[in-house]
């Protein structure tokens, strides 16, 4: 006598992208960060660098209450704030989310890629500033404990 039994359970639809398995909440090990800095007017590339990080060297923890706790083995710990909706990650130094940096975020259960462009003033000397364009890409892996 032989038989096969199959059971199915309907998955519940997630209501908050931050709290799902593919949301951003959790700890992330930054594996690699690429920064391209160029003159925003001429397009002249000033730097193009890729930084590779080892396990635990640059960790970001995204909490459910909108905080990001960044631990860097060289610079210590820092706290900032975020919102994440529909593939857009906004990061700010201020809890009111003023002047945020926007990144496009592709997040799976185990990996994240965040890309974006920001503009900032770069001091040439005490009286001269250059507006630079910063293109960044961050690759991270979820830390499971």
Backbone torsions as a table, in degrees:
resi	resn	phi	psi	omega
1	UNK	NA	130.6	-178.7
2	UNK	-142.6	143.8	175.9
3	UNK	-152.8	158.6	178.7
4	UNK	-118.5	134.7	-179.2
5	UNK	-118.6	132.6	178.2
6	UNK	-126.1	137.1	179.3
7	UNK	-128.6	140.3	178.8
8	UNK	-127.4	144.3	175.9
9	UNK	-128.5	132.9	179.0
10	UNK	-73.1	127.1	176.7
11	UNK	-72.6	138.0	176.4
12	UNK	-78.1	143.0	177.1
13	UNK	-73.6	132.0	177.9
14	UNK	-69.1	141.0	179.7
15	UNK	-104.1	-18.2	-179.6
16	UNK	-134.0	111.4	-175.5
17	UNK	-58.0	-28.7	-180.0
18	UNK	-68.5	-23.3	-173.0
19	UNK	-102.3	0.7	-179.5
20	UNK	-86.4	167.3	-179.4
21	UNK	-61.5	-27.6	179.5
22	UNK	-98.5	9.4	175.8
23	UNK	-78.6	-178.6	-174.6
24	UNK	-90.9	-15.3	-178.3
25	UNK	-59.3	131.1	179.4
26	UNK	134.9	-175.1	179.5
27	UNK	-99.0	137.7	-178.3
28	UNK	-127.8	129.9	173.0
29	UNK	-90.4	120.2	176.0
30	UNK	-73.9	119.6	-179.2
31	UNK	-87.9	-40.2	-173.9
32	UNK	-155.8	141.9	175.5
33	UNK	-132.4	128.1	177.9
34	UNK	-113.2	128.3	178.4
35	UNK	-123.9	127.6	173.3
36	UNK	-119.2	117.1	-178.8
37	UNK	-113.4	126.9	-178.1
38	UNK	-138.9	159.1	174.7
39	UNK	-65.6	123.9	-174.0
40	UNK	-69.6	-18.9	-178.9
41	UNK	-93.4	-50.3	-176.6
42	UNK	-88.3	-20.9	-176.1
43	UNK	81.9	0.3	179.9
44	UNK	-59.5	123.6	-178.8
45	UNK	-76.2	119.8	-179.7
46	UNK	-90.3	-35.4	177.0
47	UNK	-156.8	148.7	174.8
48	UNK	-143.3	103.1	-174.3
49	UNK	-133.2	145.2	174.8
50	UNK	-120.1	126.0	-179.6
51	UNK	-108.9	124.2	176.3
52	UNK	-99.9	134.3	-179.8
53	UNK	-113.9	142.4	173.8
54	UNK	-82.2	169.6	179.0
55	UNK	-55.3	123.2	176.5
56	UNK	84.2	-3.2	-178.9
57	UNK	-74.1	-35.4	-178.8
58	UNK	-142.3	97.7	-174.4
59	UNK	-114.9	135.3	174.9
60	UNK	-119.1	126.8	176.2
61	UNK	-109.3	117.4	177.3
62	UNK	-95.6	116.2	-177.8
63	UNK	-91.8	161.9	180.0
64	UNK	-66.7	-22.1	-178.6
65	UNK	-93.2	16.6	171.7
66	UNK	88.8	17.5	177.1
67	UNK	-104.8	150.8	173.3
68	UNK	-120.7	120.1	177.9
69	UNK	-106.0	112.3	-177.4
70	UNK	-102.9	126.7	177.3
71	UNK	-117.2	118.6	-179.3
72	UNK	-120.0	127.0	-175.9
73	UNK	-62.1	-21.8	179.1
74	UNK	-93.5	-37.6	-173.4
75	UNK	-106.7	-2.1	179.3
76	UNK	86.3	-147.8	-175.1
77	UNK	-111.9	141.7	179.2
78	UNK	-138.9	151.0	178.7
79	UNK	-121.2	135.1	173.4
80	UNK	-138.3	-169.9	-173.6
81	UNK	-132.0	156.8	-177.7
82	UNK	-149.6	160.6	162.6
83	UNK	-132.9	149.7	179.7
84	UNK	-139.7	116.8	179.4
85	UNK	-147.5	132.9	174.3
86	UNK	47.8	46.3	175.6
87	UNK	80.1	4.8	178.7
88	UNK	-111.1	123.3	178.3
89	UNK	-108.9	120.6	175.4
90	UNK	-107.1	129.0	179.5
91	UNK	-120.0	138.0	179.7
92	UNK	-144.7	149.6	174.2
93	UNK	-78.1	-16.4	-175.3
94	UNK	-106.5	140.5	-178.7
95	UNK	-65.9	-22.0	177.4
96	UNK	-84.2	5.0	177.8
97	UNK	62.8	28.2	177.1
98	UNK	-74.7	148.4	178.7
99	UNK	49.9	55.4	-176.6
100	UNK	-79.8	157.5	168.3
101	UNK	-95.3	130.3	-179.6
102	UNK	-104.5	130.2	177.0
103	UNK	-125.4	142.9	170.0
104	UNK	-81.7	128.4	-174.8
105	UNK	-122.8	123.7	172.7
106	UNK	-107.1	114.5	-172.0
107	UNK	-126.1	129.8	172.6
108	UNK	-115.2	-174.5	179.8
109	UNK	-64.5	-25.1	-174.9
110	UNK	-122.1	-18.5	-174.3
111	UNK	-135.2	154.4	176.3
112	UNK	-140.9	140.6	171.1
113	UNK	-127.0	125.5	-179.0
114	UNK	-123.1	127.2	-178.3
115	UNK	-131.7	150.4	177.8
116	UNK	-176.6	169.4	179.5
117	UNK	-127.2	132.9	175.3
118	UNK	-130.3	159.2	176.1
119	UNK	-120.5	139.3	-179.3
120	UNK	-151.2	162.8	176.3
121	UNK	-88.1	134.6	179.5
122	UNK	-119.4	122.8	-177.5
123	UNK	-73.5	127.1	174.6
124	UNK	-88.6	-45.3	173.5
125	UNK	-150.9	-178.4	-175.4
126	UNK	-59.6	-19.3	-178.1
127	UNK	-116.7	-5.3	-175.2
128	UNK	-123.5	132.2	177.9
129	UNK	-125.6	146.5	177.3
130	UNK	-114.1	132.7	175.0
131	UNK	-82.9	119.7	-178.1
132	UNK	-112.7	153.0	176.3
133	UNK	-105.1	129.1	179.4
134	UNK	-117.0	113.9	173.3
135	UNK	-99.2	127.3	-178.7
136	UNK	-130.6	148.3	174.4
137	UNK	-135.0	129.1	179.7
138	UNK	-121.7	125.6	174.4
139	UNK	-108.9	130.0	-177.2
140	UNK	-137.3	158.6	178.0
141	UNK	-123.8	134.2	179.1
142	UNK	-66.1	137.1	176.1
143	UNK	-93.4	121.5	177.0
144	UNK	-106.8	133.3	-177.3
145	UNK	-116.9	NA	NA
